């Protein structure tokens, strides 16, 4: 009996202590809520990292000529707006970028790398440059064999269904979902927001699985109407 009484006393004391701790915590939280929250200015890239950050993007052989022709269009936004240093290394066949003392945005190097990668995948400059200006844009890449294993003529017909006559099907998907699609042999790259990429990917997957383009046109028209009503 004495043991049970001592245990009950200890448990009651523990409960009282816990209640007191909760009261003190709530009082501290109320005091903190009453005070104005401190505001800290955003750190610049040079304040976060003392040393220069570096990144390199490999250049595929078939993108050498487009890179040479569009070099100034790539160079200007990265140097003038992102405040980065950029060069093409012909020995390693990569585009090299690094931060400088003038770099202000902490995400400048990451955004610039995504911009250059998008160009290397085949996107046009005017589409890829949106990665520098907007934060909610991504690139999703996959292969036809990831959806369905096709060989020979079946693979060629699947690519033809995605592209359509004179690119009509691809343009329809792009305009309805507000994305950009690059069809590079059996690789498919989609640039856009997360939700729009999923819509475009669903349409491409249906075409790979054998859906007729006419049916996909109807679905894309319905998607475009829903997006107009939403916005």
N, C-alpha and C positions, 0 to 999 in steps of 0.2 A: 504493500500500500504506500509506504514512504517513497519507494522508487517511482511509482506512478505519479505521486503528487509532485515530486521534484521535476519529472519530465514535463508535466503539464505547466509548472511554473516557468520552466525554461522556454517552452513553446510560446507561452503568452508574452514573455519578455521579448522574444524574437519578433513576434507580431507587432508589438509596440514600437520596437526599434525600426522595423521596416516602414511602419506608418509615419514615424517621425522623419525618416529619410525621404519618403515620397513628398511630405509637406514641404521640407526644405528645398527639394528639387523644383516643385511647382512654384514656390516663391521666387527662386532664382530665375525660372523661365519667365514669370510675369514681369520681374524687374528688367530682364533682357528685352522683352517685347516692348516695354515702355520706352526704352532708349532707342535712339535712331541707329539703324544699321550702318556700319562704316562702309564707305564706298572707296574702292581701290581702282586706280586707272589701269587700263589694259597694258600689259607688258609688251614691249617691242621685241623683235627677234634677237637683236643684239644684246638685250638685257637678259634673255632667257639662257642663251648659250654664249659663252665667251669665245669659243673657237668657231671657225667657219664650218658649216654643214655642207656635205658634198653628196651628189647623186649622179649616176650615169644611166643612160637609156640606150640599149643596143639598137642599131639601125639595120633592118633587114636589107638584103641586097637589092630587092626590087623597089626600095624607097630611097635609094641614093639620088636618083635624078629628081624626083619630086622634092626631096629635101633641099637640093641645090637650087632649084627654081624658086622655092618658097622660103628660102632662108631668112630674108629680111622680114617677111611677114611673121615668122616665128621669133626672130631676134628682138624686134621692137617692143612687143607687149611684155616680154620677159624682162628686158633690161630697163625699159622706161617706166613700166607700171609695177612690176614685181620687185624691181631693184636687185636683180640677181646678175651674176656673171655666167655667161654661157659660151661654149665653143664646141666645135666638132673635132673629134680626135680621129684622123684618118688611119692611124696605125691600129688602134683598138676598134675602130668603126663603131664608136659610140658618141652620143651627145652628152657632154659633161656640163653640170651646173653646180654652182655653189653660192652660198650667201656672202654678203659683203657688209661693210659698216653702214651702208645706206639702207639695207633691208629692214623694213618696218613690220610687215605682216608675219606672224609666226608660222602661218600655213602657206607662205609664198612658195617654198621649195616643193611642197607636196602638190599644190595646185599646178605649178609649172610642169612638174613631172607627169601628171595626169594629162595635161594639155599636149605635151610632146608625144606621149604614148598613144594618145588618140589619133594624132596625125600619122604615126607609124603604122597604126592598124588600118588606115585608109580613109579616115574621116577628113572632110574638107576643113580648111583653116577657119572659115566662118562658123562652122558648127563646133569644132573642137575648142575654139576660144571661149565659148560659153562656160567651160570648166573653170576658167580664171575668174569669171564674174559672178557665178552662182555657186552656192554651197551644196544644194541638194541634187546635183547631177552625178550620175554614175555610168560606168561602162560594164555591160554584162556580155561575156563571150562564151560560146559553146560550139560544139561540132554537131554535124548531122548524125554521126554515129552515136552520139550521146543520147539521142532520141530514139533512133531506130537504125539497125544495121542494114545498110543498103550497099549494093555493088553494081558496077556496070551501068546498064541503061536505067535501072531503077533509081540509082543515085543521080544520074543526069536529069531524069524527069522530075525528081524532087527539087533539085536546084532550079529547074525551069519553072516549077509551080511557085516557088518563093519569089523569083524575079518577075515572072509574068512577061507578057509581050511588050517589048521596049521598056521594061522596068515598071509596068503599070501596077502590078500587085504590090511590089515593094513600096512604091510611092503612096499607094492607098493606105498601107499599114502605117507609114510614117506620118501622113497627114491626119489620119484618124486618131492616132495615139500620141501625137506630138513628140515623136522620137526620130532618131536617125539610125538607119540600118545599113551596115556594110556587109555585103556578101562576098567573101574572099574564098573562092573554091568551096571547100566543105566547112569552112569556119564562118560563123555568123557573129557579128559584133553589134550591139544595140546601145545607143547613147540616149540618156533621158533620165527623168526622175524615177524613183523606185516603183511607184504604182504604174506609171506609163510603160516602163520596161516590161513589167509582168503582162500587161495587156498585149504588147507587141509580141512578146515571146510566146504567149498562148496562140496567137494567130499563126506564127511561123511553125510552131509544133504541129498544129492541125494540118497545115499544108504538107509538112514532111510525112505525116501519117497517112496522107492520101485524100484529104478533103478537097473538093473541087474549088477553084478560085471564086466562082460565083457565090458559093455559100459563105466563104470568108468575106467577100465584099459586103454581103448583107449584114453579117455580124459586125464588121468594122463601121458600117453606116450607123447601126444602132449604138455602138460605142461612142461615136462622134456626137450623136444627138444627146446621149446621156451626159457627156462632158460639157456640151454647150449649156444644157439645163442647169448643171451643177455650178457653173461659173457665170 
